[in-house]
């Protein structure tokens, strides 16, 4: 098994996961709901089910985007834990 991570490389993954969870949780509580409500308010619907479907879809999409953003932030910050810049 010659595919060893550089010193500190394991922690980079942990930091990325923790940031992803934290950013997604904060977005779920404070960002996704208002964005979903604002988006739904911009459209006219024929059926109340369409309102719920769009609200849910936008809510989930924003949560996913924030999860990815949190991962990228954590990955970048976790890179400072890797010695000699060999973490990529």
C-alpha positions as CSV (number, residue, x, y, z in Angstrom):
1,X,0.0,0.0,0.0
2,X,2.2,2.8,-1.3
3,X,-0.7,5.3,-1.4
4,X,-0.1,6.8,2.0
5,X,-1.4,10.3,2.7
6,X,1.2,13.0,3.6
7,X,1.6,13.9,7.2
8,X,-1.6,15.7,8.3
9,X,-3.5,14.5,5.2
10,X,-6.0,12.5,7.2
11,X,-6.9,15.6,9.2
12,X,-7.7,17.5,6.0
13,X,-10.6,15.1,5.4
14,X,-11.9,15.5,8.9
15,X,-11.7,19.3,8.8
16,X,-13.5,19.3,5.4
17,X,-16.3,17.0,6.8
18,X,-16.7,19.1,9.9
19,X,-16.9,22.3,7.9
20,X,-19.4,20.8,5.5
21,X,-21.7,19.7,8.3
22,X,-21.4,23.0,10.1
23,X,-22.1,25.2,7.1
24,X,-24.9,22.9,5.9
25,X,-26.5,23.0,9.4
26,X,-26.3,26.8,9.6
27,X,-27.6,27.2,6.0
28,X,-30.5,24.9,6.9
29,X,-31.5,26.9,9.9
30,X,-30.9,30.5,8.6
31,X,-30.5,30.6,4.8
32,X,-32.4,27.9,2.9
33,X,-35.9,28.7,4.3
34,X,-35.9,32.4,3.4
35,X,-34.4,31.7,-0.1
36,X,-37.0,29.0,-0.8
37,X,-39.8,31.2,0.4
38,X,-38.5,34.2,-1.7
39,X,-38.2,32.0,-4.8
40,X,-41.7,30.5,-4.4
41,X,-43.1,34.0,-4.0
42,X,-41.7,35.0,-7.4
43,X,-43.9,32.5,-9.3
44,X,-47.6,31.9,-9.8
45,X,-48.9,28.3,-9.3
46,X,-52.1,26.5,-10.2
47,X,-51.8,23.9,-7.5
48,X,-50.8,24.1,-3.9
49,X,-48.7,20.9,-4.4
50,X,-46.6,22.8,-6.9
51,X,-45.8,25.4,-4.2
52,X,-44.7,22.7,-1.8
53,X,-42.7,20.9,-4.4
54,X,-40.8,24.0,-5.5
55,X,-40.2,25.1,-1.9
56,X,-38.8,21.7,-1.0
57,X,-36.7,21.5,-4.1
58,X,-35.1,25.0,-3.6
59,X,-34.6,24.3,0.1
60,X,-32.8,21.0,-0.7
61,X,-30.7,22.6,-3.5
62,X,-29.5,25.4,-1.3
63,X,-28.6,22.9,1.4
64,X,-26.6,20.9,-1.0
65,X,-24.8,23.9,-2.4
66,X,-23.9,25.0,1.1
67,X,-22.7,21.5,1.9
68,X,-20.4,21.6,-1.0
69,X,-19.2,25.1,-0.1
70,X,-18.5,24.0,3.4
71,X,-16.5,21.1,2.2
72,X,-14.4,23.3,-0.1
73,X,-13.8,25.8,2.7
74,X,-12.8,23.0,5.1
75,X,-10.6,21.4,2.4
76,X,-8.8,24.7,1.9
77,X,-8.3,25.3,5.6
78,X,-7.4,21.7,6.2
79,X,-4.7,22.1,3.7
80,X,-2.8,24.2,6.2
81,X,-2.4,21.0,8.3
82,X,-0.5,19.2,5.6
83,X,3.2,19.4,5.7
84,X,5.4,20.3,2.7
85,X,2.3,21.2,0.6
86,X,1.8,17.6,-0.5
87,X,-1.9,17.5,0.4
88,X,-3.3,17.8,-3.1
